[in-house]
């Protein structure tokens, strides 16, 4: 171990004794405060208990009069059963509470916390005894009535009449006794509180006086210590003033040495560092996690069994951002690079030498390069989508994105202050965001999907926080801005390609993307069936059959992408989609509903290959998507050969989520359980991901069907299939 200079402990003996005495005084005051707080808490519990008895007595008398007036009503009616149950509970509560107050027993409140009631004084004892006598006269008559109150074979009219007559006699006396009891308890508690406050004021005054004496006698000693520290700093001052990097020493307790380079103050952004604890300098300027890791890292540096080169790779302060906490806007947060080296005394580790450099310029340059790289990747992603997807589908996506954003923006602008209105706004925004994410995911526009998923996470958190306010919706505006910016970017790229393409149905786009040729090559070389050198043909036709064919390919790719992410295998079939003549005004809702139903089928319907193989099914699941024209209506059918709807799992999830009690959930019919699947925020999955688990997809379908005046039918056979049938009127 490192040697330490000899210290005259007698020099600090008086200081240590004084501090110990000071802390003892504070500890005594805190102990007294804790005791008095417990005493006041018990008095408060006693007051609450007496008030509870009084309120329960009023409720008992009211229920007796109510039962008397309602005599003859069916005893099994909800009203009579509710009143009888309340009468039993309040009767038992009054009996137990009076006994607890008389004996100073232990009680338990509604939160499960126990209290020891204090012993009441003689005046209070007289009042509680008087109340108890009246209650003992009334309580047997109530019990006699309750014995056969709900037995239609036995008349309880006489017992009820006797209980009511006794209540008329005892009610005023019970109330007066309880009022007097409450006043006595309150006055007693008030006297105790006054005494406690006086003692606390005297204790604080004594501590403050002692503190002043302590400061007066020891300030000179502190000045001497400061003088010694100043002399130590001068020893290396000239050297430290010439060093351009931040240099300082750390001891085992993470205290900064008395000597450090002048440049350190400017680099770290603090005027006082000598003698400060390193963690205090960093606290609030880096994350708590990094701060804890830094402490552990330095501890390992002091461990002689750990090699310095090995632990250096774990340095948590390599190019770390230090946030500005001084409030000086001219001084921005900066990136610093800390390097740690051991300082040895013979073979012992004496100190840690820390070298600090401001690397903000280098980090900002790296960030700019990374941002440009991300933008290039995003443009490649968008360009790949444009080049691989029918322009009509791209245009539909751009129009739908702007429509969704405009709807969400209008929803945010709409006034709303009540919880019902705010919850409605939240659900409406959630539906629009989820629909937008579904279309973006289907087109493999991961930039859109990431922003929409982040927004959904915030919406999901708002949905679970309970109480909402208008300010909770403000952060969503940032996500809408980002989505609109991306939409404008892809629209601009599409326009540039369309401007360069000739009017013919097929043309090469090499001239249209001349200024981004490297991006186009990179995108096209990774696409299936796309030439990298020659021409690229884009079908610009708008024929309905071609559009339906494109949509079928679009849906198949979408289902395959989801299945890949979920570790499943599916095949999408359709005999009618390519032939269907869908009215223009129903194209968007049918596409949106189809996306949600396909995602639902892959995520919730089709089983994993191993599960399907175990149950004797083909490893590849099958999804049928059909669109039928029945004259006045258009019918969309999505059916999968998956596991079907597990109603028991729905019941269990409703119970675990707290939406229903276990008993209530067990009484729900299959129809009721199906309705719960369409409730916003409910999902049978425990974890949410890009494809599901937030309980929004089916809610969107329900809202769309309702918006267009359609019908929705669900049919399922457990372990075999699930079929959704959506009928939308043409008119």
N, C-alpha and C positions, 0 to 999 in steps of 0.2 A: 504494500500500500504506500501511497505517497505520504511523505512526511509533512507535518503541519507545524507552524511556529508555535512556541510556547505562549500560552495566554494566561495572564494573571486572573484566575477565576474570582479571587476576592474582590477584584475591582468591580465586578458586576454582581456581587452578592446582594447588595442593597437594591439594585435595579430589579433583580429577579424576585426578591421578596416583595417589593412594592407592586410589581405586576401581578404576582400571585394573589396578594391581598385584594388588589383591584378586581381581578377576575372572580375572587371569592365573593366580593360584594355584589357583583353583577349576577353571579350564579345564585346567590341567596334571593336576590330580587326576582330573578326569573322563576325560581322554585316557588316563591310566594305567589307570583302572578299565575303560575300554572295551577296551584292549589285553589286560588280564588276563582279562577276561570271555571274550574271543575265545580266549585260550590255554586257559582252563578248558573252554570249549566243545569245543575240539579234543581235549583229553584225555578228556573225557566221550565224545566220538564214538569215540575209539580204544578205550576200555573197552567201549562198546557193541558195537564191531566184533568185538573178541576174544570177547565173550560170544556174539555171533551165530555166530561160527565154531564155538565149542564146542557150541552148541545144534544147529547144522546138522550137525556131525559125529555127535552122538548120534542125530539123526534119520536120517542116512544108514545108520548101523550097524543101527538098529532096522528100517529098511525092508529092508535086505539080509536080516536074519534072517526078517522077515515073508515076503519073496519066497521064501526057501529053504523055509520051512514050508509055503507055499502052492503050491509047484511042482507042476505038473500041472493047476492050475486054468486055466480058459479065459483066455487072455491078453487077450481082448476084454471080460472082465468089468469092471464099474465099479471093483471093488476093486483088481484088478491094474493097470488103467489109471491109477487115482488114485495108487497107490504108485509106479509107474514115473515118472509126471510129477513127483511130489514128489522122487524120487531124482535125476532130471535137474536140477531146479532147485537143490537143495541142493548137488549136486556142483559145478555151475558157480559157485554162490555161494561155496563154500569156496575154490575155486581163485582166484577174483578177489579175495576178501577177504584171503587170506594174502599175495597179491602186493601188495595195497594197503598192508597193515601193514608188510611188509618195506621197501617203497620210500617210505613216507610219502606215498602218492599221494592224489588227490582222490576222495572217495566221494560218493554221492547217497543220501539216506535215502528212506523210503517216501513222505514228503511232498514230495519233489522238491527238498529243500534240500541244497546241496553243502557239504562240509567238507574242509579240507586236513588230513590226518592228520599229527601231529607225528612227527619222527624218534625212533625208540625207542633206548634206551641199549643198552650192550653185553650186559647180562644178559638183557634182553628179546629182543635179537637172537639170542642163543643158543637161547632157548626157542622162538621162532618158526621158527628154522632147523630145530630138532629136529622140531617139529610138521610142517613142510613136507616133511622127508625121509620121515616116516611116511606123509604124505598122498600123496607122489609114488609110494610103493610101492603104495598102495591104489587111487588114482584111475585108473591105466591098466586095472586089472582090472575096475573098475566100468564104465569106458567100453567095454571089450571085451564085457561082459555086455549093456550097454544097446544095443549095436549091433544085435543080433538078438533082443532080449528079447521083442518083440511080433511076431516073425515065426514063425508056427507051422510053417513049412517047415524051419526051422533049429533044431537043438537047442542051447539055451544053458545046459544043466545044468552042464557042466564049468566054463564061465566064471563062473557064479553060485557054484559050490562054491569056486573059487579066490578070488573076491572075498570070500566069507564067511570063509574060513580066514585070508585076509590081514587082514580086519577084526578077527578075534579077536586077532591078533597086534598090530595097530597101534592098536586103540581105546584101550587103557589108556595107551600112550605118548603118543598125541595128546592125550588128556584131561589127563594130567599136565603136558605141555608148555604147553597152553593155560591151565591153572590157574595155573601158575607165571608165565606171561606176563601174565595178568590181575593177579596180585598185584604184579608189578614195575611195571606201568603205573599201578596204583592208588596204590602207595607214592610213585612219582615225582610223580603229580598232587597227592597230599597234601602233599608237601614244598613244591611250588610254591604251593599254596593258603596254607600257613602263612606263607611269605615275603610273598605278596601282601597278606595281612591285616595283617601288621606294617607294611608300607609305607603302607597305607591309613590305619591308625590314626595313624601319625606325620604323614601329610599333613593329616588332619582336625585334629589337635592344633595344627599350625602355622597352619592357616587360622583356627582359633578364637582363637588367641593374637593373630594379626594383627588380627582383628576387634575384640578388646577394646581393643587399642592405638588402632585407628582411632576407636572410639567415644569413648575418653578424650580424644583430642586435638581432636576436632571437635565435641564436644557444646556447648562454649561458643559456637562459631560458629553453631550451630543456634539457640541461645537468643537470640542477637542478631537472627537472622532473624525469630524469633517476635515479638520486641519490635517490630520494624519493621511486621510484619503487624498487630499489635494497634493500633499508632498509626494505620495506614491505616483500620482498621475504625471507629475512633472518629470519623473525619471526618464520616461520614454516619449515625452510630448513632441520633441523636435522630430524624432523619427516618424511618429504617427501622422504628423502634419504633412509630410511629403508623400505619403502613400495614396495612390488614386483609387484603390479598391477599399471595401469595407473589411477591416480586420478586427477581431476581438476574440477573447478567450471565454470558454464556458467551463464552470466547475460541475461537479456531480449533481448539484441541486439546480442546475440550469441557470445559474446567476451569471450575468455578463461581468467580465473583469473590469477593474477600475480604469484600465488603459484601453483605448481603442482608437482607430484612425479617424481623422477629422472627416474623411469622405463618408464614413458610416452614417453620420447624421443625415446627410443629404440623400444617401441611397435608401435608407430605411424610412426617412421622413419623420424623424423624431429628434427633438432637441436634447432629451435626457435619456441616455442609455446605460451609462456606467452604473454598475451595481443593481440594475434592474433585472428582474427575472425574465428569461427569454420567452417563456410561455405567455407572460403578461404583455410583452411587446407584440406578440403575434396574435393574441386573443382578439377576436372580432375582425381581424384582417385576413385570416384564412379560415376554412371550415373547421368545425369542432373535430371532425373525423381526422383531417390532416394534422391538427394540433396534437391529438392523442397519439397518432402514428409517429409524429416528430419526437415526442417524449420517449416512446418506446425505442425509436431508432438511436437516440443519443444514449439511452441506457445500455444498448447493445455495444455501442462504441466503447463504453467503459468496462465492458466484459472482456477480460484478457483472453478468454478461450475462443472468442469470435474474431475471425480474420477481417482486417480493415477493408481489404479489397472486395471481399464477399459482401459485406454489409453496405458498402458504398453504392452498390447497384440498387439498393432499396431506399435510397435517399428520397424522402417525400417532399423535400424543398428544392427539387431540381426544376428550375423555370416555373416557380410558383407565383401566382398573382397575389400581391398584397393590396388589399382594398384601402382606399383613402377614408379614414374615419375622422379627420380633423375638420371637415366641413369646408375646407378651402378648395373652391372650384378650380382654381388655377393649378392645383396639384392633383393630377389624375392618378388612378390606380396604376400600378406598375408591376412588371414581371421581374423577379429577382432570382438569381441562381446562387444557392448556398452550397459551399463545399466544406466538408468537415475532415479534419486531420487530427490524429492523436499527437499529444505532446507528452514525452516520457521523462520521468525522473528516475535515472538508472533503468530498471526494468519495469517500473510501475507507471501506470497511466496517470499523469498528474492533471492534465487539462485537455480540452478539445479546442483546437484552433479553427476558427470559422472565417472563411473568405467569402465575401458577398460581392456580386457584380450585378449591375442593372443591365438586363438583357431585353428590355422592353422593345427596342427597335427591331431586334432579330426576331422576337416572337410575333410582333405585329406583321412583319414581312411574311413569316410562315403562315399566319392566319389569312393574310390577303391571298397568298398563293393557294391555300386550302379552299378559301371561299370561291376563287376563280375556278379551281378544279371541280368543286361541287356544282357550280353553275354550268360548267361544261358537261359534267355527267348528267345533270338535269336536262340540258338541251339535247344531249344524245338520246336520253330516255324518251323525251317528247318527240324528237325527230324520228326515232325508231317506230313509235306508235303511229305517227302520221304516215310514214311510208308503208306500214304493214296493214293499216286499217282503212276501210272504205271511207273516203272523204265525208260521205253523208253521215256516217256514225260519229266521226270527229266533230262535225258541225253540230250534230245533235248533242254531243257531250258539252261543247262550249256553250250552246244555248241553254241547256239544262243547268250547267254550273252557274251561269249568270242569273238564271231564274231562281235557283235555290238560294244563292247569296242575296238576291234582292228580297226574297221572301223573309229570310232570316233577319236582314237589316230592317225590314218593315216591322217584323215582330218585336225587335229590340226597341224600335221607336215608339211602339204602341204603349200608352200609359197603362199602368197597373200597379196597385199598391197592396191589395189583399193577397193573402197566401194562395187563395184559389186562382186568382189571375196570374200570379207569378209562376205557380206550378203549371198552369196552362201554357204560358210562354215557354217554359222550360221543355215541356213535352213536344211542343210544335217545333222548336229549334232543333231538338234532338232528332226528330223525324227527318227534317230537311238535311241535317248534317250526315245522318246515316245513309240516306238515299244518295247523296253526293259521293260519299265514300265508296258505296257499292259500285257506282258507275266507274269511278276512277280506278278501283281495284280490278274491275273487269277489263279495263284497257291497259293494265299494268303500269299505270301512272303512279309510281310509289311516292313521288313527292307530294301529290295531292293526298294520297292515302295516309301518309305520315302526319300531315297537318290536320286532316280530318280526325284521325285517331286521337291525336293529342287533344283536340277540341272535345271529342267524345269523353275522354278521361275526365276533363274538367266538368262536363255536363253530368257525368255519372256521379262525380263527387258532390255536385250541387244537389242531385237527386237524393242523395243519402244523408245530407247534412240537416234535413228537417226544416228549420226556419230559413226563409229566403228573404233577400232584400234586393232592391233595384241595382245596387252597386255590385252585386255578385255577377251580373251579366256583362260588366264593362270589359273584362279581359277577352271576351269572345270577339270583340271588334278587331283585335289584332289578327286572329285566325282568319276572319273574313277578308281582311286586307291581303293576307298572304295568299289565300285561295284565289282572290280576284286577280292578283298580280300574276300567278301561275297561269290562270285562264287566259289572260291577255297575251302572255308569252307564247303559249301554244297556238293561239289564234293568229298571232303575227307570223309565226313560222309557217302555219298553214297557208296564210295569204301569200307569203313570199313564194312558196312552191306553186300555188295555183296561178299566180301571175306569170310564172315562168313556163307553166305547162301550156301547150297549144290546145285548141278547142276540141281536137280529136279525142276519141274515147281512150286511146292509149298513146302515151308519149314518154320520152326519156326525161328524167328530172336532173340529169347531170349538170345542165346549164343553170337550172334554177337554184342549185346549191353550190355554185362555184366558189363563193366566198367562205363557205363552211365545208369545203370538200373533204377535209380530213375527218370531220365529225361524221359526215354522211357515210364515208367508206367504213369507218369504224362501226357505225350502227348497222349498215347493210351487210357487212361481212359476217355478223353474228346472227342474222335472221335466216329462217328456214326458207330455202328456195329463192333467195334473192341474189342477183348477180353483183359482184364487187367491181367489175370493170365493164363494160358494155352498158346497156341501158336498163333502166328500171321502168316497168310499165305500171301505170296507175289507172284503174278503171274509174272514169268520171261519169259513168252512166247513172241514171236515176230511176231505172225501170223497177217496178214494184217487186217483181220476182227476184231480180238481182239483190235488191235491198233485203228481202226476206232471207235469201241465201247468206248474205253477209251477216245478218242478225243470228242465224243458226250457227255459223262459224264462231261468231262473237260469244254466244252462250256456251258452246262447247269448250272454247278456250278458257272461259271464265270458270266453268265447273272443273276442268282439269287443273287449273291453277290452285283453286281452293283445296281440291283433293290432295294435291302434292303437298301443300302446306300442312294438311291435317293427317298425312301419312295414310291416305286411302286411295282406292282406285275406282273410277266411275266411268261410265259411258253414257252419253246423252243422246236420246233418240227422239225424232219428231217426224211424223208422216204428213202433218198438215201445216206446219209453220211456213214452209216455203210456198204453199199454195194459198194461204189465207189472205183475204182482202180486208185489211184492218182500216177503219175510218181514220182520217188524219188526226182528229182530236183524241183518239184513243191510243195512238201509237206510244206516246210518252208514258201514260199510266200502266199500259200492259208491259212495256219494257221494264219499268221500275218495279212492278209487282213480280215479274218473272225473275229479275235479279235477286230479290229478297227470298222468293220461294226456292230458287236453285241453291242459294247459299244455305238456307235452312235445311234443304234435303241433304246436302253434302255434309254439313257440320253436325246436324242432329239426327238425320235419318240413316244414312248409309253407315254400316259398321266398319270397323277396321278389318283388313283382310284376314287376320288370324281369327277374329271372332266369327266372320262369315264362314270361314272354312270349318270351324268347330261346329257350327249349326247346320252344316250341309249345304250351304249356299255357294254360288259361284264367287270367286275371290273379287271379281270386278262387279261393283254394284251398278244397277241400271236405273236411270231417271228418264221418264217420258215427259216431254213438253209438247202439248198440243194446243192449237188455237182453232176454234171452230166457229163458223158463221151460221147462226141459227135463224137468220132473217132479221128479227128486231134486236137481237142481242149478239154480242161476241163473247164466247166462252173460252177461258184459259184454264187448262188442266195441267197440273204438275204432280206426277206420281213417282214415288221411289219404292224399291223393293227392300227397304231397310228394316230397322228394328221396330218400327211403329211407335205409337205413343204409349209410354209407360205411365199410367195414371197414378200408380202407387208412388213413383218417383216424384211426380208433380205434387202429390199430397205432402210428401216428406219435405220437399223444398219450400213449399208454402209455410209449413210449420217452422222449419229451421230459419227462414227469413223473417219470422215474426209477423207475417201477414195474417195468419190464422193460428189459433191454438190447435193442438193435436186433435182434440175432440171435434172442433169445428171442421178441420180439414177432413177428418174421417167421414163426416156427414155430407160432404160435397158430392154431387152426382157427376157423371162423366161430362155432361153438358156444362156444368159449372166449372169443372177443371179445364175444359177446352177454352172457356171464356177467359180464364186466368192466363192462358198462354198468350193472349192478345193484349194483356194489360202492360202499359209502358213500364219498363224497368224490371220486369220479371223474366228470368231465364233459368232453365234447368241446369245450366253449366255453373260450376263454381268459380272458374277463372275466365276472364275476358281476354280475347286476342283480336287480331285484325279482322277475323272472319265472324266472330260472334261472341256471345256471353254477356251482352249488356241489356238484352231484353227490349230491343227497339225494332227489329226487322218485322215481326208479326204485327206490332203496333202500327207500323207504316202501312202495311197491307190493309188492316182494318180501316185506317183513316182514308186511304185512297178509294177503297170500295164504297165507303160511306159518301165521300165527296162526289163520286160519279153515279150515285144512286143505284149501285149494284148489289149483288148478293154473294155471299161467301159460304161454302160448304166444305166441311172437313170429314173425311172418312179414314179410319185406321184399323188395321188388324195387328195386334201385338205380335212382334216377331216376323211379320210378313210384309206389310206395306203401309204407306200413308199417302192419301190423295187429297190435294187441295183443288177445289173447283171454284173459279171466280167468274161471275157472269156480270158483264157491263152492258147496259142498254146503249144502242147506237144513238138514240135521240137524246 
